[in-house]
Amino acid sequence: MFVKNSETEKTSAGVGAVRKLLGRGGTLTMAEVTFEKDAIGEMHSHEHEQVCYIVQGRFEFNLDGDIRLLQKGDSVYVPSNTQHGVKALDDQSIILDVFTPQREDFY
């Protein structure tokens, strides 16, 4: 599967955030989420394991009560069913998320 970012539809990922689904197959889904400054990714959990890579900007990342500053080049692993959320500290902050199994709820 090839996906052209320029041809990928943006969908809402909450107030001040948009998601692009950049790939899926087998047991994986990859998504890019762009946040405006001060936008919140609400605390939540899901059955999927997740790896988040900070492409651009800075985030306050809450992983089950452990709050860390993450910036460009940093990453975090989120185990299945673990509470997590973010606050964007810069405009146009971008996270690349990879999930397993696939996030069927995104399609």
Sequence and secondary structure as in RCSB ss.txt:
>XXXX:A:sequence
MFVKNSETEKTSAGVGAVRKLLGRGGTLTMAEVTFEKDAIGEMHSHEHEQVCYIVQGRFEFNLDGDIRLLQKGDS
VYVPSNTQHGVKALDDQSIILDVFTPQREDFY
>XXXX:A:secstr
    GGG  EEE STTEEEEEEEEETTEEEEEEEE TT EEEEE  SSEEEEEEEESEEEEEETTEEEEEETT E
EEE TT  EEEEE STTEEEEEEEES  GGG 
